[in-house]
């Protein structure tokens, strides 16, 4: 009998598969199909995760993404957007426009909601998720 090898699922790969699924479904008459404008925050979140992983030199998985890493992720994004910290230019990425105060409340809320929905989808898919996504404090 062969041993079963369990690998960690990365948030980025799960997000990318979800985006592909959404795009495929958007061309159908499915009741829960997402429009392209609804898919756009998921694509932006994909970029945010990729940039974070490249700069921090670590891969985000559902097993290592805890509450502390969640807030580190959003602080990192806010630092990038506000120009508080300068990170190297990412090849292949459009340069971000610096916004003096970082994310707007509605802007960060939209992406936090998108990330939480991906984590909920992973939990539904029986992926081991360590962060408590029912915690009401996961929004700024």
Long-range contacts (C-beta under 8 A, 24 or more apart in sequence): 8-61, 8-62, 8-63, 8-64, 9-61, 9-62, 9-122, 9-127, 10-59, 10-60, 10-61, 11-49, 11-60, 11-61, 11-62, 11-65, 11-118, 11-119, 11-122, 12-46, 12-49, 12-50, 12-53, 12-59, 12-60, 14-62, 14-118, 14-121, 14-122, 14-127, 15-42, 15-45, 15-46, 15-49, 15-118, 16-46, 18-42, 18-118, 18-121, 19-43, 19-46, 41-110, 41-111, 41-114, 42-114, 42-118, 44-111, 45-111, 45-114, 45-115, 45-118, 47-93, 48-73, 48-77, 48-111, 49-73, 50-90, 51-80, 51-87, 51-90, 51-93, 52-76, 52-77, 54-90, 55-87, 55-88, 62-119, 62-122, 62-127, 62-128, 62-129, 62-130, 63-128, 63-129, 63-130, 64-130, 65-119, 65-129, 65-130, 65-131, 66-130, 66-131, 67-131, 67-132, 67-135, 67-138, 70-131, 70-138, 74-108, 74-112, 74-140, 77-103, 77-108, 77-111, 78-102, 78-103, 78-108, 103-140, 105-140, 108-140, 109-139, 109-140, 112-138, 112-139, 112-140, 113-139
